[in-house]
Amino acid sequence: MNTTHLHLILNHFPIIGSLIGFVILIYGLYTNTTSIQKLALYLFIALALISIPVYLSGDEAEETVEHISGISENTIHEHEEMAEKALVLMEILGVTSLFFFYNQKKQFLSDKILLKIIAVLSFITVFVFILTGNYGGKIRHSEITNTSKIIKYDDDDD
């Protein structure tokens, strides 16, 4: 397994994981269940750690595909720019989630306010990760980018 393969395997975790974490957190806030809320925060911390090798392996993945015929350098650049934003947001989300546990001992902010801030931050992070994944998918999946070549079949046998 090379770094490009690692990038392709790991990149799904932050995208799907951030969405799952957001849903868990919203459910925990709705039901006012502390253990569910903490589960989401632990997930965000883990995803912040996983996002680092995903991002770092992106450069080698780019080197692998940039010379392949039909690969758009512009699409790679869009993906890379969005990935930088996603990484920064995920790291902020992870640190803020970690801060929640420290805050429980020191009480700088109320837990409810901090959890609402984390919920908003996680929603934004999910959105940016989905965009990042969409741009990444366009790099090698021509069925996404070139809809004019999709063959449409007519089921009517008139």
PyMOL commands that set and color helices and strands:
alter all, ss='L'
color gray80, all
select helices_A, chain A and resi 3-10+12-31+34-56+58-65+73-106+111-140+142-145+147-149
alter helices_A, ss='H'
color red, helices_A
deselect
rebuild
show_as cartoon
